[in-house]
């Protein structure tokens, strides 16, 4: 999920700056890498929560400063910025597939 968010955040920043976004070359769920199979410890979960919380704050800060007109505009090719935001909001498949990672004792 974090990679997906970073990809779209980079896309929005490039488009707002008048640059063509870099292609992401992201394979999503089409492949499984060794990193996908790595052990995931309590410390990893703590770090992931911290990173995702900071990333969510960056995403929120970016969107909050945009006017409704900017959100409904598409600078460059692609969806409007509002459509990108709603796309990410609806991209919970991966989190749902993994399930609740709360510590169970």
DRENKE-314648 format. One line per 2 residues: number of its first residue (from 1); their letters; for each residue x, y, z of N, C-alpha, C, O. Coordinates in steps of 0.1 Angstrom, whole numbers. Each point is the difference from the previous one (the first is absolute). Layout:
! DRENKE-314648
NUM> a> X/Y/Z/X/Y/Z/X/Y/Z/X/Y/Z | ...
This chain:
! DRENKE-314648
1> xx> 8/-12/0/-8/12/0/9/13/0/-3/9/-7 | 13/-10/15/9/12/1/6/3/-14/1/11/-4
3> xx> 4/-22/-3/5/3/-14/-10/6/-9/4/9/-8 | -16/-13/9/-11/5/-9/-2/15/4/-1/8/-9
5> xx> 1/-5/21/-2/14/5/12/8/-5/-2/12/-5 | 14/-17/7/12/8/-5/0/2/-15/3/11/-4
7> xx> -7/-21/-3/-1/2/-15/-10/11/-4/4/8/-8 | -15/-8/14/-10/10/-3/3/14/5/-3/10/-6
9> xx> 10/-9/18/4/12/5/11/6/-9/0/12/-3 | 9/-20/-2/10/5/-9/-6/4/-13/4/11/-6
11> xx> -14/-18/1/-8/4/-12/-6/14/2/1/8/-9 | -8/-6/20/-7/12/2/10/12/1/-2/10/-6
13> xx> 13/-12/13/10/10/1/6/4/-13/2/12/-3 | 1/-22/-5/5/3/-14/-10/7/-8/3/10/-7
15> xx> -15/-14/7/-11/6/-8/-2/15/4/-2/8/-8 | 2/-6/21/-2/14/5/12/9/-3/-2/12/-2
17> xx> 14/-18/0/12/8/-3/1/1/-15/10/6/-5 | -19/-12/-3/0/1/-15/10/-10/-6/4/2/-12
19> xx> 0/-12/20/9/-10/-6/-8/-13/-3/-11/-2/5 | 16/-5/-14/-6/-13/-4/5/-10/11/12/-2/3
21> xx> -22/-5/3/4/-10/11/9/-11/-6/-2/-4/-11 | 11/-1/20/8/-11/-4/-9/-13/0/-9/-1/9
23> xx> 11/-8/-18/-8/-12/0/4/-8/13/12/0/4 | -21/-7/2/3/-6/13/5/-14/-1/7/-4/9
25> xx> -9/-3/-20/6/-14/-2/-4/-9/12/7/-10/3 | -18/13/3/-5/-7/12/-8/-12/-5/-9/1/-8
27> xx> 12/-13/13/-6/-12/-5/-12/-4/9/-7/-10/-3 | 5/17/13/-12/-2/10/0/-15/4/9/-6/4
29> xx> -21/0/-6/-2/-14/5/3/-10/-11/-3/-11/1 | 9/16/-12/3/-9/-11/12/-9/3/2/-11/-6
31> xx> 7/15/15/11/-8/4/2/-1/15/-6/9/7 | 13/-19/-2/3/-1/14/15/1/0/7/-9/-6
33> xx> -1/18/14/14/1/1/5/-6/13/-8/-3/9 | 21/1/-7/5/-5/12/-3/9/12/-3/-5/11
35> xx> 2/18/-13/-4/9/11/-14/-3/5/-3/2/11 | -6/-6/-21/-13/-3/4/-1/-12/10/-10/-1/8
37> xx> 20/-7/-9/0/-13/8/8/2/13/1/-10/7 | 5/21/-5/9/2/11/-8/-1/14/-11/4/0
39> xx> 18/-8/10/-7/0/13/-4/15/4/6/9/-4 | -17/-8/12/-5/13/4/-2/0/15/-9/-7/5
41> xx> 18/13/2/0/0/14/-8/11/7/-5/8/-7 | 4/-8/20/-7/11/7/7/13/-3/-7/10/-2
43> xx> 20/-10/2/8/12/-3/-3/5/-14/-1/12/-3 | 0/-21/-7/-4/3/-13/-14/7/-1/-2/10/-7
45> xx> -7/-16/15/-13/6/0/0/14/6/-7/9/-5 | 14/-7/15/2/13/6/5/10/-10/-5/11/-1
47> xx> 16/-15/-6/6/9/-10/-10/3/-11/-1/11/-5 | -6/-21/0/-10/1/-10/-11/10/4/-4/9/-8
49> xx> 0/-10/20/-11/9/5/5/14/0/-7/10/-4 | 20/-8/9/6/13/0/1/6/-14/-4/12/-2
51> xx> 9/-19/-7/2/4/-14/-13/4/-6/-2/10/-7 | -8/-19/8/-13/2/-6/-7/12/6/-7/7/-7
53> xx> 9/-5/20/-6/12/7/6/13/-6/-8/9/-3 | 21/-9/2/7/12/-6/-4/2/-15/-3/11/-4
55> xx> 2/-22/-3/-4/1/-14/-14/5/-2/-3/8/-9 | -6/-13/18/-14/5/-1/-1/15/4/-8/7/-6
57> xx> 17/-2/15/0/14/3/5/8/-12/-5/11/-3 | 15/-16/-4/5/7/-12/-11/1/-11/-2/10/-6
59> xx> -5/-21/4/-11/-1/-10/-11/10/4/-5/7/-9 | 1/-8/21/-10/9/5/4/15/-2/-8/8/-4
61> xx> 20/-5/8/5/14/-1/-1/5/-14/-3/11/-3 | 7/-20/-7/0/4/-14/-14/3/-5/-2/10/-6
63> xx> -7/-19/10/-14/2/-5/-7/11/7/-8/7/-7 | 11/-4/19/-7/11/8/3/13/-6/-8/9/1
65> xx> 19/-7/-7/4/14/-5/-6/2/-14/1/11/-6 | -6/-21/0/-6/1/-14/-14/5/1/-8/-4/8
67> xx> 4/14/-17/-13/5/-1/-9/-11/-6/5/-9/-7 | -18/11/8/-9/-9/-7/2/0/-15/-1/-10/-7
69> xx> 4/22/2/3/1/-15/12/-8/-4/1/-7/-10 | 10/8/19/12/-8/-3/-3/-15/1/5/-8/-8
71> xx> -13/4/18/-3/-14/1/-8/-6/-12/2/-11/-3 | -10/20/-2/-8/-5/-12/6/3/-13/-7/-2/-10
73> xx> 19/6/10/8/2/-13/10/-11/-1/4/-6/9 | 0/4/-22/10/-10/-3/12/7/-6/0/1/-12
75> xx> 10/3/20/12/6/-6/7/-11/-7/5/-10/6 | -3/11/-19/7/-10/-7/-10/-12/-3/-12/2/1
77> xx> 17/-13/-6/-8/-11/-4/-4/-8/13/7/-1/10 | -19/-5/-11/-4/-8/11/-13/5/7/-6/10/-4
79> xx> 3/-17/15/-12/3/8/2/14/6/11/5/1 | -23/0/4/1/12/8/7/-4/13/0/-12/4
81> xx> 4/22/3/7/-3/13/-10/-6/10/4/-8/9 | -17/12/-10/-10/-5/9/-2/-15/-3/-2/-8/9
83> xx> 2/4/-22/-1/-14/-4/11/-8/5/-2/-11/4 | 14/17/-4/12/-8/5/-2/-2/15/2/-11/5
85> xx> -7/21/2/-2/-1/15/-10/-11/3/2/-8/9 | -13/8/-17/-11/-10/3/5/-14/-4/-4/-10/6
87> xx> 12/10/-17/6/-13/-4/8/-6/12/-2/-12/3 | 10/20/3/8/-5/11/-8/-4/12/2/-10/7
89> xx> -13/18/-5/-9/-3/11/-7/-13/-1/-4/-7/9 | 2/3/-22/-7/-13/-3/10/-11/-2/-5/-12/-2
91> xx> 17/14/4/10/-11/-3/4/-7/13/11/0/4 | -21/-6/2/2/-7/13/1/-15/-2/1/-8/9
93> xx> -1/3/-22/1/-14/-3/11/-7/7/-1/-10/6 | 13/16/-7/12/-6/6/-1/-1/15/3/-10/6
95> xx> -7/21/0/-2/-1/15/-10/-10/4/2/-7/10 | -13/7/-17/-11/-10/3/5/-14/-2/-3/-9/7
97> xx> 11/7/-18/6/-14/-3/9/-5/11/0/-12/3 | 8/21/3/9/-3/10/-7/-3/13/3/-9/8
99> xx> -13/18/-5/-8/-1/12/6/8/12/9/8/-2 | -15/-10/13/4/7/12/13/-5/5/2/-12/3
101> xx> 8/22/-2/13/-4/5/2/4/14/12/1/5 | -23/2/2/2/3/14/7/-11/8/-1/-12/-4
103> xx> 8/16/14/7/-10/8/-11/-9/7/-8/6/8 | 9/-18/-10/-9/-9/7/8/-8/10/9/-7/-3
105> x> -14/8/16/7/-8/11/-9/-9/6/4/-7/9
